[in-house]
Amino acid sequence: MSIIYNFPALSVVFAMLTGILSSAFKKDGSRKLTMIALTIINLMNICALVFCIRTGQSYTYTMGQIPSPWGNEFRFGILETLMAVFVGVLEQLILIGGMKHIRTEVEDSKQNLYFLMSNLLLSSLLALIYTNDIFTAYVFVEINTIAAAGLIVIAQKGRTIVAGLRYMIMSLIGSGLLLFGLCILYDVTGHLLMEPCHQAIVQIFETGSSYETPLLVAIGLIGVGLCIKSALFPFSSWVPDAYGSSIAPSAAILSSLVSKGYIFLLIKICWRVIGYNYIDRFHMIDIFYVLGVVAMIIGSVNAIWETDIRRMIAYSSVAQIGYIYMGLGMGTELGVIAASFHIISHGVTKALLFLATSDLSDASDRGRTFPQLRGAGLRNLPAGLTFAVGAMSMVGVPLLAGFTSKLLFAEAALDDNMVYTTITLIALAVSTVLNVVYFLRTVITIYTPDEHHWEVGEVHASRSNLTVSVIMIALNVVLGVGAVPIVNLITRGIEMFG
């Protein structure tokens, strides 16, 4: 057996062990250990992705060589490894770009705990991507929840404790519903591994078993639980405080990665455990579609009324989560492809925005309201440019990632029935106009000179900040102009996903 078969499982275990070891080091030691581990993990996942592309197959890794249906399995194909590379690389970029904020806003004695939480978070996200066992997925959902809450409250200032508490309460409600649903699903099917569970569900529907009603309850509980955890409207009330109160790298990780891990788990359960045909039969995808469209509009409207730039971007995240659920709710392969691509494009763009926003705030005496941010883009030129690129991407300016995402959603809509086509295109148009309103206002504000005092380029960015900003802008452009290979990989990954 090739050693590459072990890379997905090793990446999960390695990230977890690194987190545990980080707690034994001081701040500099834990930082260096984390960066080395992230580099190794990313190399392993890239090797696994290249391997799957070359062979054109997916692979199942059986833990301890215990066969189905009793053993625990990891499964990896093109889609899983692509998402794993996205998660690992983006987390490393966020930590490097946000290192200044970690050093200045987190106590020296707690910085090793910050890296502990970030490593546990990475381990849980990789496990959600790779696991082929629904109970293992639940275990790592809980690890993810605890680590994410830790990243919110680590600074212990302002509303962080309240924000962390609200996040924990909502997340535990979602986790509880998810656990109830998985218990019922196991009781009905007798399996925890995804393929045997799917086969049992197919048999239930083909034989007209009386278990259809409990199965409907299980699907509903799982769906609602993961919708709460991924912050789909109307379960998103905790988002503004959590993203707005935490330090910049924490907000970037929460928005770009954490919510996406739960969505990817939902895609796996809908596609590989239940089956989209049966999800459609229970009208779950219709609910995803409706809530997604509503989230696109409500999130953007709330962003327009917000005066705090960090909370504005948080509401924007609510709207962007709506895009993803709208794509999933279309019930077509093109819709899932568009949603999967948007997971990546939104993750890259939102990380860029949160890091840039904090630098703009630092250039304005830590102010975050629009009057305080006047001229911030002139005082910190790299942060201003970075924010402007991210804003244009979110609006959907051509050549950037956001434009490609919206184009894919529009193409998916044209492949659907007339009602869905009309609603989707209108929702995309309205959402884009709303995006223009609040992002254009922000860009104009940060480039409007402060009447009292301002000096162009008076704030100098660190070399690491500049490097990460350039890389993220380049990734955004690549996702905009070179999206075809990535979309092709997602398409091939979905084809081998079942």
ChimeraX attribute file (.defattr): number of C-alpha atoms within 10 A of each C-alpha:
attribute: neighborCount
match mode: 1-to-1
recipient: residues
	/A:1	5
	/A:2	6
	/A:3	7
	/A:4	16
	/A:5	18
	/A:6	17
	/A:7	21
	/A:8	26
	/A:9	22
	/A:10	15
	/A:11	25
	/A:12	22
	/A:13	18
	/A:14	20
	/A:15	25
	/A:16	21
	/A:17	16
	/A:18	23
	/A:19	27
	/A:20	17
	/A:21	17
	/A:22	26
	/A:23	19
	/A:24	13
	/A:25	16
	/A:26	15
	/A:27	21
	/A:28	14
	/A:29	14
	/A:30	23
	/A:31	21
	/A:32	14
	/A:33	17
	/A:34	24
	/A:35	17
	/A:36	13
	/A:37	20
	/A:38	22
	/A:39	13
	/A:40	16
	/A:41	26
	/A:42	20
	/A:43	17
	/A:44	20
	/A:45	26
	/A:46	20
	/A:47	16
	/A:48	26
	/A:49	23
	/A:50	14
	/A:51	18
	/A:52	22
	/A:53	18
	/A:54	10
	/A:55	10
	/A:56	13
	/A:57	15
	/A:58	18
	/A:59	12
	/A:60	15
	/A:61	19
	/A:62	18
	/A:63	13
	/A:64	9
	/A:65	10
	/A:66	11
	/A:67	11
	/A:68	14
	/A:69	16
	/A:70	10
	/A:71	14
	/A:72	21
	/A:73	23
	/A:74	22
	/A:75	21
	/A:76	28
	/A:77	24
	/A:78	29
	/A:79	24
	/A:80	28
	/A:81	28
	/A:82	23
	/A:83	25
	/A:84	30
	/A:85	21
	/A:86	20
	/A:87	25
	/A:88	24
	/A:89	18
	/A:90	22
	/A:91	23
	/A:92	21
	/A:93	23
	/A:94	26
	/A:95	23
	/A:96	18
	/A:97	26
	/A:98	24
	/A:99	17
	/A:100	17
	/A:101	18
	/A:102	23
	/A:103	14
	/A:104	10
	/A:105	17
	/A:106	19
	/A:107	15
	/A:108	14
	/A:109	10
	/A:110	17
	/A:111	24
	/A:112	25
	/A:113	24
	/A:114	27
	/A:115	27
	/A:116	27
	/A:117	26
	/A:118	27
	/A:119	26
	/A:120	27
	/A:121	30
	/A:122	29
	/A:123	27
	/A:124	28
	/A:125	29
	/A:126	27
	/A:127	27
	/A:128	30
	/A:129	26
	/A:130	27
	/A:131	27
	/A:132	26
	/A:133	23
	/A:134	24
	/A:135	19
	/A:136	17
	/A:137	20
	/A:138	19
	/A:139	15
	/A:140	20
	/A:141	26
	/A:142	16
	/A:143	17
	/A:144	26
	/A:145	19
	/A:146	18
	/A:147	20
	/A:148	25
	/A:149	24
	/A:150	21
	/A:151	26
	/A:152	30
	/A:153	22
	/A:154	23
	/A:155	21
	/A:156	16
	/A:157	14
	/A:158	11
	/A:159	16
	/A:160	23
	/A:161	21
	/A:162	18
	/A:163	23
	/A:164	25
	/A:165	17
	/A:166	18
	/A:167	23
	/A:168	19
	/A:169	13
	/A:170	19
	/A:171	26
	/A:172	18
	/A:173	17
	/A:174	22
	/A:175	24
	/A:176	17
	/A:177	21
	/A:178	25
	/A:179	20
	/A:180	16
	/A:181	24
	/A:182	20
	/A:183	17
	/A:184	19
	/A:185	25
	/A:186	18
	/A:187	15
	/A:188	18
	/A:189	19
	/A:190	14
	/A:191	21
	/A:192	25
	/A:193	23
	/A:194	23
	/A:195	18
	/A:196	16
	/A:197	23
	/A:198	22
	/A:199	16
	/A:200	18
	/A:201	22
	/A:202	16
	/A:203	13
	/A:204	17
	/A:205	13
	/A:206	9
	/A:207	8
	/A:208	10
	/A:209	11
	/A:210	10
	/A:211	14
	/A:212	14
	/A:213	10
	/A:214	15
	/A:215	22
	/A:216	19
	/A:217	15
	/A:218	23
	/A:219	24
	/A:220	17
	/A:221	22
	/A:222	25
	/A:223	22
	/A:224	21
	/A:225	26
	/A:226	25
	/A:227	25
	/A:228	24
	/A:229	27
	/A:230	26
	/A:231	26
	/A:232	30
	/A:233	21
	/A:234	15
	/A:235	17
	/A:236	22
	/A:237	17
	/A:238	20
	/A:239	24
	/A:240	21
	/A:241	21
	/A:242	30
	/A:243	29
	/A:244	25
	/A:245	25
	/A:246	28
	/A:247	25
	/A:248	30
	/A:249	27
	/A:250	31
	/A:251	27
	/A:252	28
	/A:253	26
	/A:254	24
	/A:255	26
	/A:256	27
	/A:257	27
	/A:258	24
	/A:259	23
	/A:260	26
	/A:261	27
	/A:262	24
	/A:263	26
	/A:264	21
	/A:265	22
	/A:266	21
	/A:267	18
	/A:268	23
	/A:269	20
	/A:270	23
	/A:271	19
	/A:272	18
	/A:273	26
	/A:274	22
	/A:275	18
	/A:276	20
	/A:277	13
	/A:278	18
	/A:279	18
	/A:280	16
	/A:281	11
	/A:282	15
	/A:283	13
	/A:284	20
	/A:285	24
	/A:286	18
	/A:287	16
	/A:288	23
	/A:289	24
	/A:290	16
	/A:291	20
	/A:292	28
	/A:293	27
	/A:294	19
	/A:295	29
	/A:296	31
	/A:297	24
	/A:298	21
	/A:299	28
	/A:300	29
	/A:301	20
	/A:302	17
	/A:303	28
	/A:304	19
	/A:305	10
	/A:306	18
	/A:307	15
	/A:308	19
	/A:309	24
	/A:310	26
	/A:311	22
	/A:312	25
	/A:313	26
	/A:314	29
	/A:315	27
	/A:316	28
	/A:317	29
	/A:318	30
	/A:319	28
	/A:320	26
	/A:321	29
	/A:322	28
	/A:323	32
	/A:324	30
	/A:325	26
	/A:326	31
	/A:327	30
	/A:328	28
	/A:329	25
	/A:330	27
	/A:331	21
	/A:332	16
	/A:333	17
	/A:334	22
	/A:335	25
	/A:336	25
	/A:337	26
	/A:338	28
	/A:339	30
	/A:340	25
	/A:341	26
	/A:342	25
	/A:343	25
	/A:344	23
	/A:345	26
	/A:346	27
	/A:347	25
	/A:348	26
	/A:349	27
	/A:350	27
	/A:351	28
	/A:352	29
	/A:353	24
	/A:354	30
	/A:355	26
	/A:356	27
	/A:357	24
	/A:358	22
	/A:359	26
	/A:360	30
	/A:361	21
	/A:362	17
	/A:363	22
	/A:364	21
	/A:365	11
	/A:366	13
	/A:367	18
	/A:368	20
	/A:369	17
	/A:370	17
	/A:371	14
	/A:372	18
	/A:373	28
	/A:374	24
	/A:375	28
	/A:376	34
	/A:377	32
	/A:378	24
	/A:379	25
	/A:380	25
	/A:381	20
	/A:382	22
	/A:383	29
	/A:384	22
	/A:385	18
	/A:386	22
	/A:387	29
	/A:388	22
	/A:389	22
	/A:390	28
	/A:391	25
	/A:392	22
	/A:393	26
	/A:394	26
	/A:395	24
	/A:396	21
	/A:397	16
	/A:398	15
	/A:399	18
	/A:400	28
	/A:401	33
	/A:402	27
	/A:403	21
	/A:404	26
	/A:405	29
	/A:406	22
	/A:407	16
	/A:408	21
	/A:409	29
	/A:410	21
	/A:411	16
	/A:412	24
	/A:413	24
	/A:414	16
	/A:415	16
	/A:416	17
	/A:417	10
	/A:418	11
	/A:419	9
	/A:420	17
	/A:421	19
	/A:422	13
	/A:423	14
	/A:424	24
	/A:425	17
	/A:426	14
	/A:427	19
	/A:428	19
	/A:429	14
	/A:430	15
	/A:431	24
	/A:432	19
	/A:433	13
	/A:434	21
	/A:435	26
	/A:436	19
	/A:437	16
	/A:438	24
	/A:439	24
	/A:440	15
	/A:441	13
	/A:442	21
	/A:443	21
	/A:444	14
	/A:445	19
	/A:446	24
	/A:447	19
	/A:448	15
	/A:449	19
	/A:450	18
	/A:451	8
	/A:452	5
	/A:453	7
	/A:454	15
	/A:455	13
	/A:456	13
	/A:457	14
	/A:458	13
	/A:459	19
	/A:460	14
	/A:461	15
	/A:462	10
	/A:463	10
	/A:464	15
	/A:465	23
	/A:466	16
	/A:467	14
	/A:468	20
	/A:469	24
	/A:470	15
	/A:471	14
	/A:472	23
	/A:473	22
	/A:474	13
	/A:475	17
	/A:476	26
	/A:477	19
	/A:478	16
	/A:479	25
	/A:480	22
	/A:481	14
	/A:482	16
	/A:483	20
	/A:484	13
	/A:485	10
	/A:486	15
	/A:487	18
	/A:488	12
	/A:489	18
	/A:490	22
	/A:491	21
	/A:492	18
	/A:493	24
	/A:494	19
	/A:495	12
	/A:496	15
	/A:497	18
	/A:498	13
